[in-house]
Structures are given as structure tokens and as C-alpha cells.
Amino acid sequence: LGAMLRTASAAGVDALVTVGPEPDPHNPNVSRASTGALFDVPLAVSQWDELEPWLQARGIRAVGASPEVTVPMWETDLNGALALVVGAEDIGLTARAREVADEMVLIPQRPGSVDSLNVSVAAGILLYEALRQRRK
């Protein structure tokens, strides 16, 4: 979470929202790993039943990432109000997170390589693809 906060700060995101009890944003390791970004990026803790209607009411599209889909991230419009949804590297997105996602994208990997990416790396890749698309 600390690394995600640093990347979110660098990319200029509006906020970072965790869903569920993990990860714990109050863990001292999060603060330490964020190297101060914890004080730069608003951080909220929510549940899907609260977050989904909040996103919908504000017209914020949720885009999830999964190695099980075939649409590469660069073929999906990542402009406008957007919530990028990433899951734990060991289980990926929960069934509920997939339900909330308006679209699912793939972060392509070389065939035969690792089976998952670190969640903070995946979030960073998606964030910077969104930035790239917005600078066209």
C-alpha cells in the first residue's frame, strides 16, 4: 500500500481507496513505505456496498485488471473519471470487485513468464497508461 501511495502521488491521482480489512492503512509499514505520500494522497477505507453507489452517483467508471481477460489496457479508454481496481496478487480481484467493475482489462505479459504482478506494480502500470492516454 505504501508503494501504491507513492505511485499515486507521482501520477497525481485524486484519492486511493482500500476495500475491506486488508491492507491496513494504519500499519506503520504503510506510512514508512509511502515515504510521505500518505500525507499527499487522500486515503479512504470502504466496502463495495458503500463504494459502488458512491462511484455510480459521481459517474466514475470502475476498470478492473485481470490476467483472465483478453482486452489489453491500451485498447480501453482510460480517460475521464476513473477508478482503477486491482486485487491481491495471490487471488486477484474478488467476485464482488468484478461485479463492480464496468470494464476489465489485461496487463499483457510475455507468455510463459510469471503468473502475476505485484499489486503496486500493476496499479502503477495502469495509472501511467491512463496518463499516457490523457496526454494524447
Residue, then its C-alpha position, 0 to 999 in steps of 0.5 A: l500500500g505504501a508503494m501504491l501511495r507513492t505511485a499515486s502521488a507521482a501520477g497525481v491521482d485524486a484519492l486511493v481507496t482500500v476495500g475491506p480489512e486488508p491492507d491496513p492503512h494504519n500499519p506503520n509499514v504503510s506510512r514508512a513505505s509511502t515515504g510521505a505520500l500518505f500525507d499527499v494522497p487522500l486515503a479512504v477505507s470502504q466496502w463495495d456496498e458503500l463504494e459502488p453507489w458512491l462511484q455510480a452517483r459521481g459517474i466514475r467508471a470502475v476498470g478492473a485488471s485481470p490476467e483472465v481477460t483478453v482486452p489489453m489496457w491500451e485498447t480501453d479508454l482510460n480517460g475521464a473519471l476513473a477508478l482503477v481496481v486491482g486485487a491481491e496478487d495471490i487471488g486477484l480481484t474478488a467476485r464482488a470487485r468484478e461485479v463492480a467493475d464496468e470494464m476489465v482489462l489485461i496487463p499483457q505479459r510475455p507468455g510463459s513468464v510469471d503468473s502475476l504482478n505485484v499489486s503496486v506494480a500493476a496499479g502503477i502500470l495502469l495509472y501511467e497508461a491512463l496518463r499516457q492516454r490523457r496526454k494524447 
